[in-house]
């Protein structure tokens, strides 16, 4: 799950400066909000005409009169007349994509007839700026001089064990320990319920992506009567949180998707000149990986940084041209500066807030094994299938092995009391494998699943596939779902979007 550090990468990556229940009567008029909305300062939200606010919520929802923390909210208001208003869409924040503060911007990628009927609300989940307090453990954790992900010696392996254990200790400070105890998906779900109350909304329509779908599943399980509609894109398998789901379930598909990118590079050898076959591109990759291992690009981009930069490719096809240009630029022009700039931006160099808050949830939603012997055995088995991607993923998650806050017992997810839900999944998504969406479909009997066979993008809606967008818009507008048929399969298949065009 290493690409979490890009922070809302599905949108931010392309901005790099480089070459149901039935609708209730409560939705018939805008709610009277207890939240005071003011001007935003975030440039993207300002440009979209959004409003922003702060809301105090209990640190521990079991003790509502106790310590409070502050959530940062944003909203893009409905544009339709009151008699066509359909209520609030609340984004369940995705820990892999940053805070959720900018999530209302997704409404701008839907037809106005669907988006304009709602107030679109997002929030920076607890522990993430601009909500306060914001977690930080070791700001330079993703620095340049790190041991190689795949340890060649016992000393290198021990260096990673020391490093990951040290990060867990650095998080568990007297100032942060209380917050670490209340960073679970159940805490975020309770925050969502507090937001619903503050907005005066009887029900919510929930939109969630990737790891945020687990938060949405938990909310719907605990508050099914408050769910009007749900759009869940790229579903977490609730049986697998989080040792398997965040680690080993991903690696083989990440490897295969990387090879699909190599195929694309080979098909455009006239642009990138990296080889005309998968085998040739793989050989070039291995050559350059060995090169930066001996002598880091730009003095700082070694094998770990190389892996981190290009790991974006198996998650998001939209990244393929930019990453292809970076790969080719290094091979043919020795352009290490672009690689360094990519690493610094993608990994939020010098800022571990996203990473710390991600771990604070996934390390405590459910118990993790503490015995490193099990981690090592599972990693070696996975690396036999996925050598390029496995060890980096293991060390990314390894602070959970010794995390300071106690883990809880996962909620048993069920959507039987939820009126309707639209599920979306691309079948080669590595971050949230397709089996997760099939499992959620089984647990939500009033749902329908739209699949994109052969698609690799994680959490890309709306705006990446017109067929999927049409289904989402229809559902948000009328509540209509694709017809559901018996069996463990998708209910509607959309053809994959065209692969991106190459750039020189």
Secondary structure, DSSP 4 states (H G I P E B T S, - for coil): -GGGGGSSHHHHGGG-S---PPPPGGGGS----SS--EE--SHHHHHTT-EEEEEEEESSTTSTTS-EEEEEEEEE---S-GGG--EEEEEE--GGG--STTGGGGGGGS-HHHHTTEEEEEEE-TBSTTSBSB--S-TTTT-S----SS-SSHHHHHHHHHHHHHHHHHH--TTTHHHHTT-SHHHHHHHHHHHHHHHT-SSEEEEEETTHHHHHHHHHHH-GGGEEEEEEES---TTSTTTIIIIIHHHHHHHHHHHHHHHHHHHTHHHH-S-SSHHHHHHHHHHHHHHHHHS-BTTTB-HHHHHHHHTTTTT-GGGHHHHHHHHHHHHHH--HHHHHHHHHHHTTTT--HHHHHHHHHHHHHS-----HHHHHHHHHHHHTT-TTTHHHHHHHHGGGGG-SSPP-PPP----TT-S-EEEEEETT-STT-HHHHHHHHHH-TTEEEEEETT---SS--SSS-HHHHHHHHHHHHH---PPP-SSSS-SEE-PPPPPPPP--
